[in-house]
Amino acid sequence: MTASTATLPRSAPREPHAEAPPLRALRLAMFSYGLPCDGSKRGGIEQVAHDLANALVDRGHSVTVFTYDPRPRGARYGTAAIAGRRLVSTWLGRRMTMGYLGNVLALTVDYRPFDAIIAHGDSLLLPLAGKPVVRIMHGSAIEEARAATSVGRALLQSGVYVQELLTAWLQRGTVGVSRNTRRFNPFIRHVIPNGVDLGVFRPEPARRSRRPTLLCVGALTGRKRGRWLLDLFDQVIRPALPDAELHMVSMPGPAVHGVTYHVGIATEALARLYQSAWIYVSPSTYEGFGVPYIEALACGTPVVATPNPGSREVLEGGRLGRLVPDDQFAETVCALLTDERARHSLAREGLSRVEAYDIRRTAQSYEALLMGLTSHG
């Protein structure tokens, strides 16, 4: 076994403002419950909101994100607070808000100074604000319901799905982040894939670990199945490869030999983990898109994932990574860790496709949609 270091190109950091400026600058309000917070666990939607807001600012627009979180380090946009923080910080309040009461809380913001609203969360009532709305659907609540590990969550997500259908039916600015999102919601008008910052997520061959190293980004419980991966690593992968390491970007879990947990790390530190890993592993049962797949590919790190709508789409049915069922997961990981040529081949295939997921392209697509909505009212 040897670390992959020889054949992957090192991409130069990308400069913002590389494209022509827009015809006119927009004043944009973005609604997102959360944003990345160093030292605290956040999800993919929070990172997408942060990256898109920054990319739109780089395009020359003014962006204010209405959120419950503080302004993150590296934010080039402004932030403002949403009402109801005390309620939403409780266990019950959060479940009452997301998908339900959140539709009312979204209307507590004064949108009068803005040209348009971009919503990463509840937006069923936002047209009442009198501004054009772009609602981003990051997945499908019906698939979240099917992947739920409790009856309560399944019922909550089923109710959210009804609201997603109504939102997409009533709002012509509704965006799905993947084709499979539209499959579950045929009323979605537009598909704009999520993007990543290819100036941060890029190959750095010198950082590749000398030990066979795995990386997983996701929760230990629920559809991400981090605990299942921990058991697989402890019982199958590490006995076969005693010097193997697993890095989990998640809340801390049980102490397992060879496993290191990382909570709330900065984007640059996350990129270094991808650049160091030999393989990115994901046993998730459902992803609407799956930003970590793209982050891994952009760093020249092969992906082994279980099949789900997001992994099938982003990994092009398995051409850009290994899509395997549970009973073949450990075997596939071990085989790839011991096959440097296969890792190089997958890395090259992935790097050939990541330009399509450049955050600058994503921002330009949203810009075009917003220009159309604000021009026609």
Secondary structure as UniProt FT lines:
FT   TURN            16..17
FT   STRAND          27..31
FT   TURN            38..39
FT   HELIX           44..58
FT   TURN            59..60
FT   STRAND          62..67
FT   TURN            73..74
FT   STRAND          78..81
FT   HELIX           85..88
FT   HELIX           91..96
FT   HELIX           97..101
FT   HELIX           102..105
FT   HELIX           106..108
FT   TURN            112..113
FT   STRAND          116..119
FT   TURN            124..125
FT   HELIX           126..129
FT   STRAND          133..137
FT   HELIX           141..147
FT   HELIX           151..170
FT   TURN            172..173
FT   STRAND          174..176
FT   HELIX           179..184
FT   TURN            186..187
FT   STRAND          190..191
FT   TURN            198..200
FT   HELIX           205..207
FT   STRAND          213..217
FT   HELIX           222..224
FT   HELIX           226..232
FT   HELIX           233..237
FT   HELIX           238..240
FT   TURN            242..243
FT   STRAND          245..249
FT   TURN            257..258
FT   STRAND          259..262
FT   HELIX           267..276
FT   STRAND          279..282
FT   HELIX           291..298
FT   TURN            299..300
FT   STRAND          303..305
FT   HELIX           309..314
FT   HELIX           316..318
FT   STRAND          322..323
FT   HELIX           326..337
FT   HELIX           340..351
FT   TURN            352..353
FT   HELIX           354..357
FT   HELIX           359..376
//
